[in-house]
Amino acid sequence: MNAEQLKQLENQLWEAADQLRANSKLTATEYSFPVLGIIFLRHAYNRFITAKAIIEENLPVHPQRGRRTINKDDFQHAKAIFLPEKSRWDYLSSLPEGSDLGDILDDAMRSIEAEYEVLLDVLPKSYSLFEKDLLQSLIRIFNTELLTNVSGDVFGRIYEYFLNKFAMSGAQEGGEFFTPPSLVNAIVNIIEPNHGTVLDPACGSAGMFVQTGHFIEEEGFNPAEKVTFYGQEKADTNTKLSKMNMTVHGMDASSLQGNTVSTPRTPSLLIA
């Protein structure tokens, strides 16, 4: 998929999702985080399937016991997250019409949180606010064949695109601004953060951390072995998005909530 095709896909997905919101009773704020949660599920599933194929191909085989069973740690090493069966996109997208998707999506998020402590109380679980038809339509939008085999980077772009659009449509209240991915990428390429501590005192959705991870991987190294990520963010939703973004990319970061100016919590900012 080239840049022009990706741009067209981003626009198509956004216009379809935004039209659904316009015809619903939900505000942009009520709508944005749950929709990003659905993209998170779709993104995580694509990474899960890709990682699963690679893991299974390389699993050791014992002469008597046969091939070792795949486990959650295997996915962590493959830069993906393990998804319980009823949290996987193929299960969710194949549910029959009329299913209580609100409760099912809430349970799917709880199942993932139970597997990853860093995501506890982070994922959206307010899908009961959505009408069944709206949720079904959202699932259909992100179930397009165009998204079936795209790489994690493409999904990351779509995820960031929706973040940006939601920011422009209402999330900039209170002086909050979303840094465009192109600018984040330029900053990373200039400073070349390939070792030590990476600190972002206004980390937002962790775009700087994700781009740093990509930069290190392109140099042939594992980000977890080269850098330690520290971030702080004053907005609760953004802190959650940061943790979601890092987890789905198979990376760790200390993402703390609070106003960095008045109450710095990251080690590099604390005054002895």
DOVEXSE-235011 format. One line per 5 residues: number of its first residue (from 1); for each residue x negated, y, z negated of C-alpha. Coordinates in steps of 0.001 Angstrom, whole numbers, plus 500000, padded with zeros to 6 digits. Each point is the difference from the previous one (the first is absolute). Layout:
BEGIN
NUM) X Y Z; ...
end
This chain:
BEGIN
1) 500000 500000 500000; 498418 503285 501115; 500341 503372 498271; 502847 501194 502227; 502002 496807 499503
6) 499486 500222 496241; 501162 503615 499964; 503153 499045 501895; 500661 497115 497608; 499522 502253 496961
11) 502458 502510 501419; 502551 497315 500862; 499854 498459 496535; 500252 503369 498272; 502903 501245 502138
16) 501946 496788 499415; 499371 500030 496239; 500677 503731 499673; 503288 499684 501899; 501098 497362 497508
21) 499238 502356 497110; 501892 502840 501667; 503089 497800 500150; 499663 498827 496393; 500743 501602 496637
26) 496369 499958 498979; 497698 502977 499603; 496528 499963 501570; 498499 499365 496550; 502328 497078 499256
31) 499301 498527 503422; 496259 500453 500455; 498472 497755 497338; 502239 496957 500668; 499364 500300 503750
36) 496259 500099 499353; 500544 496896 497868; 501534 498194 502982; 497041 501034 502175; 497742 498732 497203
41) 501726 496597 500176; 499666 499897 503790; 496364 501098 499870; 499172 497532 497213; 501620 497141 501912
46) 497993 500665 503162; 496790 500009 497957; 501199 496886 498123; 500594 498034 503222; 496687 501066 501532
51) 498085 499169 496820; 501820 496669 499553; 498931 498790 503437; 496350 500898 499338; 500040 498506 496491
56) 501533 496699 501132; 497476 499692 502805; 497117 500312 497538; 501316 498036 497009; 497545 497332 498819
61) 500983 496386 500535; 499203 497349 497361; 499350 496437 501269; 502591 498515 497611; 502297 502870 498972
66) 500253 501561 503430; 500349 503713 500702; 500110 502270 496951; 503291 501771 499300; 500081 503691 500880
71) 500260 502338 496993; 500458 503658 499088; 496283 500652 499595; 499463 498982 503616; 502185 502907 501104
76) 498115 502460 497803; 496743 499000 501688; 501697 500389 503382; 501065 503607 499208; 503691 499129 499786
81) 502536 499316 497273; 501761 496738 499264; 503756 500247 500575; 502502 497721 498232; 502284 498274 502506
86) 503044 502198 499377; 497913 503153 500334; 498823 499119 503501; 501310 501857 503007; 501045 496863 501880
91) 502290 499049 497104; 501454 503494 499568; 500566 500626 503708; 501758 496660 500518; 502618 500499 497279
96) 503558 499775 501333; 502127 503098 500577; 501834 501056 496854; 497240 498854 497626; 499545 502134 496903
101) 496747 501485 501268; 499812 502549 497198; 499601 497380 497286; 497879 497765 502251; 497507 502792 500771
106) 499837 500994 496336; 499222 496371 499089; 497397 499797 502785; 498200 503014 498540; 500151 498550 496472
111) 498509 496733 501266; 497013 501834 501483; 499544 502047 496818; 499934 496759 498014; 497027 498859 502117
116) 498039 503259 499748; 499747 501834 496702; 498786 503177 501729; 503406 500224 501720; 502078 499550 496840
121) 502785 502645 499978; 498533 501451 503212; 502055 498578 502873; 503428 501482 500839; 502907 498124 498462
126) 502912 502329 500717; 501366 498295 503076; 503385 499547 498332; 500539 503716 500775; 499995 499133 503689
131) 503034 498735 501867; 499641 496464 501381; 500354 501152 503601; 497282 502620 499546; 497541 497470 498592
136) 500840 497525 502756; 499343 502685 502603; 496671 500919 498405; 498921 496364 500037; 500918 499805 503689
141) 497998 503154 500803; 496818 498579 498504; 500655 496527 501367; 499231 501056 503570; 497817 497618 502006
146) 497559 502876 500560; 498986 499691 496336; 499608 496232 499893; 496371 499730 500999; 498592 503463 499325
151) 496856 500306 497905; 499822 501335 496469; 498515 503235 501315; 503043 500640 502186; 502341 499384 497096
156) 497862 502266 497873; 500488 502731 502585; 503769 499466 499988; 500024 500071 496194; 498007 503255 499961
161) 502210 501444 502742; 503130 499455 497896; 498263 501469 496951; 499182 503097 502018; 503522 500363 501400
166) 501603 499567 496579; 497577 502580 498607; 500978 502515 502652; 503695 499343 499399; 499966 500694 496292
171) 497125 498548 498036; 497986 503247 500030; 502044 501426 497160; 497942 501255 497088; 496892 500663 502078
176) 499457 496415 501148; 498473 499575 503441; 499170 496922 502011; 496555 499885 501618; 500293 498767 503624
181) 498204 496682 500660; 497925 501637 502756; 498548 502460 497484; 499380 497254 497423; 498192 497957 502636
186) 497867 502997 500991; 498999 500623 496361; 499014 496354 499506; 497921 499980 503172; 498176 503164 498908
191) 499160 499006 496412; 499462 496280 500790; 501019 498657 496556; 498340 496577 500190; 498859 499484 496398
196) 500536 501118 496409; 503150 501691 498684; 502722 501442 502200; 502123 502507 498094; 503142 501669 501308
201) 501514 502317 497343; 503173 500445 502071; 500143 496565 501587; 503594 500085 501252; 500705 496676 501697
206) 496297 498955 499931; 499362 500806 503647; 496426 501039 499193; 499327 496677 498285; 501472 497934 502836
211) 497996 501890 502643; 496853 499580 497883; 500678 496272 499837; 500325 499855 503796; 496762 501979 500382
216) 498074 497576 497776; 501507 496953 501717; 498955 501378 503401; 496440 500106 498658; 500306 496293 499241
221) 500418 500167 496218; 502671 499223 497406; 501346 503262 498446; 500441 498275 496622; 496259 499339 499873
226) 498969 503496 501057; 502302 502560 498369; 502239 500592 496985; 503160 502012 500669; 501403 502482 497474
231) 503060 502097 500690; 502457 502220 498202; 503339 501330 501192; 502561 502136 498200; 503125 498676 501743
236) 501414 496686 498802; 501168 498886 503458; 496637 500793 501573; 498199 498056 497271; 502169 497001 500820
241) 499397 500420 503728; 496271 500089 499312; 500135 496665 498183; 502182 498467 502711; 497671 501211 502744
246) 496868 498656 498330; 501555 496646 499100; 501344 499321 503484; 496483 500639 501339; 498522 497556 497494
251) 498040 502691 498146; 499824 501128 496369; 500060 503535 498637; 500546 501682 496667; 502952 502218 500954
256) 501134 502028 497000; 502836 502451 499634; 499607 503530 498692; 499077 503552 500922; 496283 499908 500803
261) 499515 503698 499188; 501558 499985 496530; 499585 496346 498979; 497221 498278 501979; 500052 496250 499398
266) 497453 498662 502479; 496510 499332 498518; 498134 502412 502267; 502218 502887 498930; 500014 499471 496269
271) 498066 502549 497980; 497861 498492 497225
end
